[in-house]
Amino acid sequence: MSKVNDHYPFLTLYVPGLLRKLSVVLPISAVMTYPLLWAAKVLTPEEENHAAIHAAQQVELAVWFSMAVLLIAGTTGNADILYYGILWAWFPLVGPFYLIYSALWIYYRIRLKQGALAYASLPFEREAYLSQADENYLDDRLPFAWIRHFGEDV
């Protein structure tokens, strides 16, 4: 197990054919759906660290979303919100992450008119790419560190 997996242990599944089929805009080497990493190839330590940073982002958004659902359910007394909200946030765990990720990608895609630029402008990706070379990044990473990358130029 690598140092990266000490923070957010994940299981890597090698599925090159599947990722080739999903690749519409850019070639995909891996997709993190914590706790599973879907990979097209054996990843370098930097790529594993990139994936672990996405795992951190996904876990913190799932926790935040679950707390919001609990607060709403507690103030409204609506048990259905509690049941379906937590189910959506934790199964799959990555629901809130990919909802925000997709909405931001669509926004940047419309604004920048290029898929590659839209991808590179995503705050989640900016944090991961700028920090993937630092194997100690997750030791000191602050929660929601990706937020500081909103509005940065690519």
SULBEL-V268166 format. One line per field, one symbol per residue. burial: b if it has 16 or more other ideal C-beta (glycine too) atoms within 10 Angstrom, else e. A space follows every 50 residues. Layout:
burial->???
This chain:
burial->eeebbebbebebeeeeeebeeeeeeeebbbbbbbebbbbbeebeeebbbb bbbbbbbbbbbbeebbeebeeebeeeeeeebbeebbebbeebbbbbbbeb beebbeebbeeeeeeeebbbbbbbbbbbeebbeebebbeebeeebbeebe eeee
